[in-house]
């Protein structure tokens, strides 16, 4: 049990009206022979504590990497006070923040509608797609015309072969026969005329000799033509003609194979026009409800991912839950921090109050909220402060076998030099 120091006891007695003997401590009552007036006084020891304080630790175990504060620093609520080694989690938060920014920017662009530049680009895309259709259609037409031309070449080569294979025809035979008969008749007439003047010494100069020569030449030519006409095409000529047919057919097959890809290209170009036109129409119409819902969902998903990453990061951080002053630091950088074991103490020192530490259970029944209290501090000998009981603990605490109750005393006009944790002594006039 604690006893009031002699010096403080004298000071307190000087400020205690109605007390005529030595006062009892908070853990021991005075002798039973004390005057009745002194039996109405309760003494107790206490500590000067912030109205709000907490021992802070991270939610997970790890090596303390950084302390951002020192003892005595004042901090605001939400300030990161200390951090474990969490580089990977910090990078994950950065990535998640970037994803949120991207999703929000995308949604903002969507809600803002199409810009003039985007509309112009969409219109240009439609024009380009239409030009692509025209080009594909021209290529298809060219392929189809090439097929027609190749089929014509096949027909021509086949006709040439047929004509060559069918020679000579009856009409040709009749014609060359008629020519050779006429040439023979003309030769016979010229021969008879020549024979009549054969004895002329100048026979070589006579017209009958020239006519005979001409008739002979024409007859020989008619015989040669007859021989050619009646002979027909040779095997080599027919082979050449057949080769021309085969080449024409092969070329026709090549160009015909180009038609199908050209048709596919036309359909693809038409589909591109449809897509470009749909995009243009969509830009002109603005975002649909479904577009907005998708954009909102993407933003919400990115924000949820960010919240998860931040929550994981915060488990490695010690964050001030309220504004206050750093009272003490227990773990230094490089040391192990464990959940439940404070890394540091934080208290709102703008509002200090006294909490009793040894008020006995036999005394607490005589106390009520609102009672006036006189308070003295070891740090300020000779001074007395006025206070008031604001709360009485509903449950006891046990220390070294003694059952005590905590009483909260609010003290007016505390001296600014008083600090968290200083020893206090309270004098309570109970009137009972």
Order of alpha helices (4+ residues) and beta strands (2+ residues): alpha-beta-beta-beta-beta-beta-alpha-alpha-alpha-alpha-alpha-alpha-beta-beta-beta-beta-beta-beta-alpha-beta-beta-beta-beta-beta-beta
